Amino acid sequence: MKKITALILCTLFLFTSFSTAFAETILTPAEKAHLHFNDEGSFRILNFSDFQDNANLSNLTVQFIKKSVEKYNPDVIVLTGDNIAGYTLLSEKASEKAIREFMDVFEELGIPVAIVFGNHDDEGKALSKQEQMKIYNEYSVSISIDEADYYEDLSGVGTYYIPVYESASSNTVKFVLWMFDSGSDDEVESACNYDHVHADQIDWYKRESARINAENGGTVYGLEFQHIVVKEIYDAFEKAEKNSTGAYPYLGKWYKIPSTAAKGSILGEAPCPSYESEGLFEAFKETGNILATVAGHDHANAYVIPYNGIDIICTPTSGFSSYGKNETRGARVFDIDMNNPGEYETHMCLFTDFDYNNIFITIEYKFVSFWKEIFLIFNNLWVLLRESFS
C-alpha cells in the first residue's frame, strides 16, 4: 500500500511539475516576436495615430505609411488608437474591411505592429474590441494582445507589454513598451465623456514592472502608449491669459505650451482627457521606469512636455479622413539606445517631408487638408463658445 501511495504521489508531483513548466513556456505574440536591439544597440519605433478612417482607407494615408516606413525602417510600428472610425461603420463587414485596409499594408511591409484601442474604435458596435483584436491577430505582423488570453481579464481590451530584448539570442529584457486601453467615450457620464485607465490595469502594471525589474537585474525603462492623454497634461501646461495667442480654454482656464516643451511642440486644440484618474501617472512616478507617456486623440497637437520626470507626448493624426493641421499631420519616430538607459530621442515624420512624384496626390492633399483645417477652426470656435457660457 505504501508503494502504491508513493507511486501516486510521485506521479502527481511529476504531472504538476510538467504542467508548471508547460505553462511557463506559453509566450504571448509580443514575446514570440522577440523584438531586440541591433548590433549597435539601437531600436526604433514608428508611431502612427488616429487613422480614423472608414472601410476605404485614404490613398494619402497609404502613401504616407509606405513612405515613412521606407525612410525610417522601424523595428516596430505602434498604433495609438482610433485606428478606425467606428461611428461610420454600420456592419461587421465594414468594420473588418476598415481594419484590413491598413493591416494589409503593414503585412506587405513586414514590420511588427502593436495596437491600442481608442474611443472611436469602440463606437460602431458592429464588432466588439475583442472581435477586432482577433482580426488584427490574423496577420503575421501583429503582436497585439487581448490580455484576457494571457494575463487576466482587465478593464478594456489590449492592456499588455512588449519586451525588447538585448539581442536576437538573448532573453534579457532591456526595454519595455507598455500598452494600455484608456477606454471609450460611452463608458462614463462626465461632461468630457472620456474614460481613463482603471485601477485593475494600474495594479497589473505595478506587479509586472516589479517582476520584469527583478528578473532582469534592475530598473528596465520603457515608453507607455495609450489613446487618451493623461489628466496631468493640464498640470504640465503653462497658465495663459484669456484669448492669448496659442492658448486654449479648459474648464474655465486658459493654457499654452510651456517653455520647457521640446522644440517644435505645437498646441492646435485643447486636449481632452478624462476628468477622472485612478492614479496612473502617480504609478509611473512610483515605479520610476516610464520615460514618457504617449497618446493620440487630439489630432492637431504635437508636443513633448516634461512633467515630474516623465515626458507627456501627443502624436497627431496620421490619417487624412479626419481633422488635423497641415503642419502636424504625420507620425512620430522614437529612437532607443541600449547604451544610454533612461534616455530616448523622438521627432516628427510629416506628410510634407516626402516627394510623392504624383500631381494627383499633391492636389488631393491640399484639398483634403484645406477642408480639415476649416473643420478645426469651427471646432475650436465651438470650444471657445462653450467655455464662454459655461
Secondary structure, 3 states (H helix, E strand, C coil): CHHHHHHHHHHHHHHHHHHHHHHHCCCCHHHHHCCECCCCCEEEEEEECCCCECCCCCHHHHHHHHHHHHHHCCCEEEEECCCECHHHCCCHHHHHHHHHHHHHHHHHHCCCEEEECCHHHHCCCCCCHHHHHHHHCCCCCECCCCHHHCCCCCCCCCCEEEEEECCCCCCCEEEEEEECCCCCCCCCCCCCCCCCCCHHHHHHHHHHHHHHHHHCCCCCCEEEECCCCCCCHHHHCEEECCCCCCCEEECCEEEECCCCCCCCCECCCCCCCCCCCCCHHHHHHHHCCEEEEEECCCCCCEEEEEECCEEEEECCCCCCCCCCCCCCCEEEEEEEECCCCCCCEEEEEEHHHCCCCCHHHHHHHHHHHHHHHHHHHHHHHHHHHHHHHC
